[in-house]
Amino acid sequence: MVSQSGLRVFEGAVALVTGAGSGIGKALTEALWSRGSVVVAADRDLESAQEVAGALQRDGRVATAAHLDVRDLERFREVVAQTFETHGRLDFLFNNAGIVGGGEVTNSTIDEWRAIIEVNLFGVIHGVLAAYPLMRRQGFGHIVNTASMAGLVPAPLTASYSTTKHAVVGLSKALRVEASAAGVRVSVLCPGAIRTPILEGGRHGLFSREMSEEQRKTMREFSERLRPIDPLRFANAALDAVAHNKPIIVIPSWWKILWWIDRASPSLGLLVVQRLFEKSIQGPPSSHRFPG
């Protein structure tokens, strides 16, 4: 399917996915490839990106890998430029790379705040600065930023993560309005619980540092209460919504209930989350610290 703007959705499209070495990024790469896209899998762990791309090398089609630390703006610009030079277009940028961190705010450190802001917020900003001018020049493109339900509703124990994801939602909404006149689309993904390594902090997340097995068990049990879904199921549902140019994409759909409550009555939304928080987390406040 080709839109009037020239954007290919998704057959024959060229898509760059960050954080493609695992989790949602890996699933998005696989789903895009299955729908006929040319995919560049980018990750700061090049070996993981190469494994993902290599697994798709069949039926005469090629997926490629690129080393990319999204904290590096100049490298982001290089990868975008190389993608365009190789394929002559860039239909999609999936700004997906991210880490998670948390614990009570009173126990957080400035280094933890800087680390998560650099990846989750500046990583997305860098992607926009690298790809958006190119898309404006070619007259089409779709930027898809990965935020979270933590960017739409209160998210206790993940204040730094939630701060960055709220910012990504705000950036996406503002850019969507600005970009429409240039033929460029912008969407933001707001996943609920997805069964990926990030549920335990991920490979690079702040949760993953010095976490005891008991703490990992607590996180796994808490995560299971959130009914996580398979990442490939998420990716395919996300691409369906992207194809329809949805601005804010909430998956799984049952998470929309909490979002609707929070929008209808912020006070009620806070109360609901407070009750859920109290039921889910037991013990004195000092036990709520996740190591960073």
Beta strands, then each sheet from edge to edge (+ up, - down):
strand 1: 14-18
strand 2: 38-43
strand 3: 64-67
strand 4: 92-95
strand 5: 141-146
strand 6: 184-191
strand 7: 248-251
sheet 1: 3+ 2+ 1+ 4+ 5+ 6+ 7+
end
